[in-house]
Amino acid sequence: MDLDIAIEAREKVRNPTIKLNKKLAIAIATLTKSEKKPFDQLVTQEPSNKLIAVHFGVGDQDDYDTICNYVKQFGQNKIMIYPVRNYAFIEFQNIQQSLQLIQSLQIFENIKFANLKYQNKERATMFFYTNEQELIGGGMCDIPNAMRQINIPGLYLIHDFITPEYEKYILDLIDKQEWSKLKQRRVQHYGYEFIYGDNTVNVNQPADKHIPAFLEDVRAKVSDLIKPQAEINQLTINEYLPGMGIPPHFDVHPPFHEKFVTISLLSGLVMSFKSFKGEEHHLYLPPRSCALFTGEVRYAWFHSIAARKIDKVEGETHFRSKRLSLTFRTIRNDLKCDCEYQFFCESQGYNPLTMKSKNPLLQEYLAKLNQIGIIQDNKVVPNKTQEEIQLLEEQQQQLLQIPKATEVEKKYVYEIYEKIAPHFSSTRYKPWPKIEQFLKSLEPGSLVADVGCGNGKYLGSNPDIEIIGTDRSENLLKICKEKSDAYQVFSADSLRLPLKSEMFDAVISIAVIHHFSNKILRQQAIKELLRICKSKGLVLIYVWAMEQEEKTFNEQDVFVPWNLQFKYEDEKVINQEVQQQFKIDDQKKTVVYKRYYHVFKQGEIEELLSEMPGFKIVNNYYDHANWVVILQKD
């Protein structure tokens, strides 16, 4: 009898069904704990272009490479893998590609998996459809999503500045040179020793070592790049291991000339930039690339490298490995700088010791930009004027029991969109992918309301559903009808929609709620979205994020300039023959109007919704400078 029990126990251990079910239980437990959502909300039975892959590894380079090599056969994709997590997020270009992957899998007791050969051993990897836009991944979603190209004045990225053969040649020789040890990394200095912390050199103490002869070719190439500036005479080589970084800084103005370059060897990584106006950008520097700093980015932008082992680049995971940076500079002996960025210039009154936390030179400069309106060109939204503050205060007193639009909405939203409609429409031609994905995920035959449809760029996103659009702007609705006679649109007030209750399977509100100037109106607009939605139907809401990188805000209630090109404007306005409140920018050939926005802080839209009954939040995320929530009506 004991032998029979032992044999049965052994067979249970060997039974693949038991093993796979145990793995499935682990997958469910891990996902729900890490993502803080029930498993049935994370995955779906319906085909989607997005998948969750549970690989049962540790989320390292090997796991990433193995999954990449497997899924690439099914089409172009993006993969996010999460360190110390046993799952990954895969996004294909279309559903057909993910469907092919799922159809290729082994199926055992309804568990779909592939046995993939990882470095250590073969492991079953399970795949699930998901409608999630991104996963938390143990905080990976908090890592900035870097770009391969960014637009910062004075910053130039040159790919493949040196060849792989030359890279190998100089790496071997660099490693044979004498290294100096800092607290966290190794460095080499040539020409002059770079003084960390002060970010300068002592011009009176040249280093004993000159730039090595084996680096002459690249030094000469860099010198040609920075002409007519004097030739390079200082080099610092830094070694970065995964997890190392540098704090935000810029080189002091004197004793360096304007231009300098940094060349990345071995591994790429993300460098972050922050301007004196608060703008932030994140740029991926690939191996063998050369980044040239000149002008504004050289003098007035802080650059830094976050201390982490992975980066996120255009939605994909990038693991860092050992990296060497070669930074070439030209030293000037006169210690004078006459740049236009005097608020950070030691030669023109800036003192980094006393002005680091409070810089009166910078405050004065920003005030001038605000006054003349230039600051809007740099994506910094000016603070409210006294007249605008008074208008907002007055409208708070004018709210009636039945909420209705105030003078703020009428003057700075409705009238402005009527005025700028053709120009505005010309800049809003490409649908955002995640909104399209939402519309394409709806059941065929669904009836959808696009409240605040603008120029109708989403009305044709899914031919298998019926979309009805509403907007306050008659001119934007005319543009909708010009696009297609099939578009069903009409003018309506978002605060009192002339539509039946529980009429629509889904409702979308893209960049509308943030145009209402107080909490009561914002909630009223959301109540209307929910009222016209059926039970169990979905409501998608996008609102501008205060934390966005595209613009910088000093306050939440703002009046954002719109530069209306002369070709869209009445000649009488351009010639100032009519009395209106606007500003003419002759240099840009634009008329500057202002639109009201309430920009939402992270978590604010959820807090606003928490005071309202009748629904649950099924998803929330950040997309295209907006905070997003998806609601499901009770």
N, C-alpha and C positions, 0 to 999 in steps of 0.2 A: 504493500500500500504506500509506504514511504517513497519507494522508487517511482511509482506512478505520479505522485505529487511532484517529485523532483523533475521528472520528464515534462510534465505539464508546465511547470514554472519556467523551464528552459525554453520551451516552445513559445511561451508568451514573450520572453525576452527577444527571441529571434523573429517574432512575428512583425513583418513590416508595417502592418496596420497599426499595431500598438505603438511602434516607434514614431510613425508619422503623426498619429493623433497626439502623442506626447509633445512632438515638435510644434504641432499646430497650437496646442494649449500654451506653450512657451511664447509663440509668436503673438497670440492674442493678449497674453498678460503683459508682454513687453510693450506692445504698441499702445494699449490702453493706458498703461502707467506713464509712458514717456509723453504721449500726445494729449493726455488728460481728456480723452473722449471715449465713449463706448465703441467697441469694435464695429458694431453695425452702422455707426455714423462715419467711421473712417473708410470702410470698404463698401462697394456696391456690386450687385450682380449684373448691372447694366454695363455694356462696353463703354469704355472711356479711353481717351488718349493718354491718361495718366495711370501709373501703376505703383503699388508698393511692393518692393521685393524684400522678403525676409531671408537673409543669408546666413544667420546664426554665427556670424563672425564678430569681430571687434571694431569694424568700421575703419580699417586701415587701408594703406595703399594697395595691398594685395587684393582685398575684398573689392575695392573700387575697380582695379584693372580687370579682374576676372569677370565682374558683371558687365563692364564696358565691352569687353571682347565678345561676350555672349549676345548682348542685346543689339549691337551695331548691325548684325546681319538682317535685322527687321526694319531698319530705316534710321534716318537721322533723329537724334534724341539728345536730351539733356539729363544728366544724372547728378543727383545730390546724395552723397553718402555721409553718414553722421558718425563722428568718432565716439567710441565707447557705446555705440548703439548697434543692434544687430539687424538693421533694416535700411533700405535706401528708397529714394523717390525718383521715379523715371517719368519723363514727359516726352512723348513722341509728337511728331508734327500732326498726325491725324489718327483717328480711331482704327483705321484699317491696319496700320503698322502694329499697334498694340494687340489687335485681334489676332494677327498672324503669330505673334509671340505666344499668346495664350493657347492658341490651337496647336502649337508645336509641343506643348508640355505633356509630361506624363500625368495620368489621372489615376489615383488610387483612393478608393473610398471617398470620392468627390474632392480630394485634395489635389490641387494642381501644382506641380513642382518640376524642377529640372535638377539633375545631378551635375553640378559644376565642379571642375577640378581646380580647387584653390591651391595655394602654395604648399600648405601643410597636408591637406587631405581632401578627398571628395566630400562635398556636403550637399544635401538637398536644399534647394533654394525655392521658396514658395512665392507665388505672384498673385496679387489681388488688384482688381480694378478699384480706383478711387476717384472721387470728385473733388478731393481737397486741392486747393490751389498751391499750397506748400505745407510742409510739416515742421513742427517745432524742432525736432531732432536734437533735443538736449541743448537748446539755445543757438543752434546753427542759424536759425532764421534771424537772429539778432546781428549776425555778421553782415556788414554792408555788402551789397551786391555791386562789385566793381565792374567797370567797363574796359574794353580794349582800346577805346578811343574816347577822349573827353575834350571839351573845349575850354581851355583856360588861356587867357592872353599871355603869350610869351613861352608857353610850354610846347615842346616839339618832341615826339617820340619817333625814333628811327629804328625800324626793325632790321635785324641781321646786319648790324653795323660792322661786325667782324665775322669771319667764317668759323665753322666748327673746328677746322684744322688749326687755325691760328689760336682759337680759344684753348685747345688742348696744349699747344706749344707754350703759351705764356703761363698757363696754370701750373704746369710742371716746374717752371722756373720760379714763379712767385712763391710756391710752397717751400722752395729751398732757401729763400731769403729769411732774414731775422725778423721775428714777430715781436711786437710789444703786447703785453697782456693787460687788458682793461678788466673791470670787474666781471663783465659777462662775455666779452668777445676779444678776439685778437685783431691787431691792426698793424699796418706799416705806413710810415710817413716818409715822403721824399720832397726835397726842396725846402719845406718848412713843416714844422709839426703843427697839426691841427689841434687846437685846444678845445676839448669837449666841454659842454656846459656854457662857456662863453661864446662858442662857435666862431672862433677867430684864430689868428696866428700872431706870433711876435715877429714883426718884420726885422727887428734888430738881432734876432737869433736864428739865422738860417740853419737848417738841419745839416748834419755831416754828410748825409747820403743824397745824391742827386737821382733823378728819375733814371732807372736802369736802362742800359742800352737795348736790352731785348724788348723794351716797351716803346722804343723810338718810333716804330711804324704807326702805332695807334696814337701816340702823342702828337705826331705830325698830322695825322688825319683829323684829330680833334682841333689842333691849332688852325687848320684850314677851315674847319666848321665855324669857328668863332671870329674869323677875320671881320673887320680890321682891328679887332682887339689884339693886344700884345700876345705873344706866344705863351703857351702853358709853361708854368715853372713850379707848380706844386701838385702833388699827387697823394691822396690818402686811399689806402686799400683796407676795406673792412671785411671781416669774415662773419657771416650770419649763419648760425645753426637754427634748425626749426625751433620756434618758440621765442626767438630773440626779436627785439624791435628797437626803435628809437623814438623818443618823445617828440611832440610837435615843436618845430624850431625853424628858423631861417638863418642863413649865414649873415653875420653883421655886414653892413654896407662897406665901409672901409675896414680892413685893408684889401678887400677883394675887388677885382674888376667886375663888371656887370655879369658876364656870361660864365657859366660853368656847366659841366656835363657829368653824368654818372652812367657807367656802363655795367650791366648786370651779367655775371658769369655763372654757369652751372644751373642755377634754378631761377625761375621767375617768382615774383611775389607782388602783392598789392601795396602801392604807396598811396597814402591819403593826403589830401590837400584841403586847407581851410583858409579862406580869405579874411581880410580885415573887416569885411562886411558880413561875415558869417556863412558864406557859401561853402558847401562841402562837396568834394568829388573824390572818387576812388579809382585809381588807374592801375591796371595790370601791366607790370614791366616784364616782358618775356625774356628768356635767356638770350644773350648776345645783342640785346637792344641798347640803344643810347638815348638817354633823356637829356635834352638841352633846356636849361633854365635861363631865361632872359626877360628883361622888362618887368611886367607886373608880377608874374609868378616868382621871379627871383627876389624882388624887393618887398613884396606885400602879401605873400602867401606862406603860411606855415606848411611844412611837409613832415610826414611822420610815417613810421612803419609799426603797425600794431603787433604786440608780442603774442603771437599765436602760431600754431603749427599748420593751419589750413586757411585757405581763402575761398571766397565765393566769387566766381567770375562769370558774369552773364548767366547766372542760374546754375552753374556747375561747380562741383567741388574741385579745388586744386590743392594738392598736398605740397607743402614746402619741403625742400631738401637743402643741403648746404649751398649757400650763395656767397659769392664774392662780389663786392662792388668796387669799381675803380672810379674815384671822383677826381676830376682834373680841374684845377683852378689857375687863375693868373693873379699874382700878388702885385699890388700897387704900393709904391713907397710914399706917395704924397699924403695918404690918409685923408683924402678929401673926396666927397661924393656930392654931386649936385642933382641927384635923381628927383623925380616929382613926388616921391613917396616920403616926404619929410617927417611924417608921423612915426616912421620906423627907422629914421636915418640919424645915426650918431653924429654925423657932421652938421646936422641942421636942427639940433636941439633935443633929440630923443635920448632919454636915459633909461636903459633897460632895467636898472636897479630900482628906480623910483617910479617908473611909469608902466611897469609890467601889468599891474592889476587895474590901474586907472590912468588912462593916457589922454590928457587934455588936448594934445595935438590931433589925435585921431577923432575925438569927439567934435572938435572944431571943423575938421575936414568933412566928416559925415554930415554935419549940420549944413555946410555949404552945398553939398550934393543934394540934400533934401530940398533946400531952398530953391535951387535952380532946376530941380527935376531930373538931374542926370542920374541920380541913384537908381531910378527905375530901370535904366538900361542894364544895370548890373544885377538885376533880379532881386534887389532889396526893396521891399514895399515900404513906402514912407508912412510915418505915423499920421494919425488923423489931424486935420486942422481943427481950430476952435469951432468953426461953423459946423463941421461934420460931427464933432462931439455934442454940440448943442442939439443938432437934429436928432441924434440917437436918444438923448435924454428926453426930448419932447415926445418922441413916438412912444416911449414907455408909459407916458401919462395918457396916451390917446387910445389904449387898447380897450375895446368894448367887450361885452360878454360873448358876442359872436366874433371871433378873431377875423380881422381883415387886414389887407396890406396897408402899411403905413407910408408916409412920405419917403422914407428911405427906399423901400422897394419900388415905389412909383418912379422916383427921380433917378435912382442909381442902379436899378435893375431893368425894369420894364422899358423905360424910355431909352436906355443905353443900348439894349439888345435890338430894339427896333432900328436904332441909328446904325449900328455896326454890323447888322445881320449879314450882308454879302461878304464883307471882309472876314468876319468871324467864321462864316461857313467855309471860306477858302482855306482856313487853317484847321478845320475839323473834318478831314476827309477819310481818315483811316480808323476803322473800328478798333477798339482795344481788345486784344485776344481773349482775356478772361471773361469779358462781357459776352463776346460771341460764343465762347464755350458754354456759358450759362444758358444762353438762348438755344444753342444746339442740343443741350442736354434735356430739354423739355420734351414731353410726349408729343408725337405728331398729332396735329389737330388742336393743340392748346391755343387758347385765346389769351393774348398778352396785352397789357397796357404799358406804353412807354410815356410816363408822365414827365413832361419837360423834354420832349423829343428833339428840340433844336432843329438842325437841318436834316434830321431823319437818317443818320448814318447807320442806325441799327435796325431800321424798319425792314430791310431786306436780308438780314443776317441768316435767317432760317426759313427756306421756302415751305417747310412742312408745318409751320405754325402761322397763326393769324395775329398780326400786331397792329394795334390801333394807337396812334400817337396824338398827344395833346401838348400845346405850348401856349404861353401868353403872347409870344411875338408873331404877329401876322406876317411879317416879312420873312421870318424863318420858315413858317408854314408854306408860304409861296414857293420857297426854294425846295421844300419837300415835294410839292406837287410837280415842280419842274423836273425833278429827278425821275418820277414815275407816276403815271396816272393811277397805278394800282395802289399807291400808298393812301391809307385812310387816316386823315389827320383833321383836327379841328381845334379852334381856340378855346381854352378853358383856364379857369383859375385853380391852381393846385390846392388852394385852401378850401374850395367848395366845388368839387368835381361834379359835373352834371351827368353822372354815370350811376347805374344801379348798384346796389350793394351785392357783394358776393357774385360778381359777374365774370371775373377773370381768373384763369388758372395761375397766372403769375403777373407780377407788376414790377417794373424797373423804374428807378429814379436816379439818373446819372447827373451828378454835379448840379443839383437843384436846391436841396435843403439848406446848403450853406449860404444861399442868397437871402434867407429870411433873417431879419435883424433882431429877433428876440426868441427866447425859449418857447413861449406860448405858440408862436407861429410855426416854429420848427416841429413841435409836437403835433399841432393841428394838421400840418402837411403830411406827417407820417400816419396819423389817424385816418386820413383820407385814403392813403395807399392801402392800409389794412382793410378799410371798410369795403372797398371795391374788389378785394381779393377773396376767392373762395376759401372755405375751410380746408386746411392742409395745403393750401397754395403757398407759393414762395414770393417774397418781396426782396428785391436786390436794391441796396442803397449805397451810393458813392458820395462822399463829402471830402472837401479839400483837407489835407493834413497840415497842421502847423509845422510838423517835423520834416516836411519834404525837403529834398535837395534842390529842386528846381527854383524855389524862391525862398527868401529869408524874411521872417516876420518878427517884429518886436512886440506885437500885441495881436489879440485874436480878432477884434472887430476892425476891419481895414477897408480902405477904398483903393482898389488895385487899378493902376493906370492901364488904359488900352490905347495904343498908338494907331489911330485910324489913318491909313494912307490917303494922300490927297486924291488919288484916283477914285476913291469911294465917297468922297466928301463933296458937298455942295460948294460951288465956287464962291458964293456969297459968304459962306462961313470962312473959307480960306482967306478971302480978302477982308474979313472982319467987318462985313457990311451989316451983319445981324448981331444983336446983343444976346450972347449966350455965355454960360460959365464953362469955358474950356480954355485950353492952352495951345497955342500954335508953336510947333517945333519946325522952324524953317530949314534947319540943317537936315533933319530926317525926312522932311516933307510929310509931316503927320499932324493930325489934330488929336490932342490928348484928352480922352474922356475917362471917367472913373466908374468902376463897378463895385458895389458893396459885397463883401464876403465876411462870414464868420468862419474862421479857420479852426478846425477841431483838433484838440489835443488827443493824444493816444488814450483810449478808454472813455472819451467824453461821449461819443455817440452811444456806447453801451449804457453809460450812466443816464443819458437822456431817455433811453428806451426802458430802463429799469422802473421808471415811474409810470409806465403804461402797461395795461393788461392785454391778454388775448393772443399771445404768440410766444414763440421761443426762438432764441438765436441759434441757428444751426451751423453758422460759419462766420468768421470775421478774419480779416487780413488787410494787408497794405498793398496797393496796386496803383501805379501811375500817379504818384503824389497824392493819393486819396486813401482815407480809411474806409473800409468796406464792411458791411454786414449783410448777411442773408437771413431773413426771418421766415419762419413757417407759422402760418396762422393756425390757431387752435381749431 
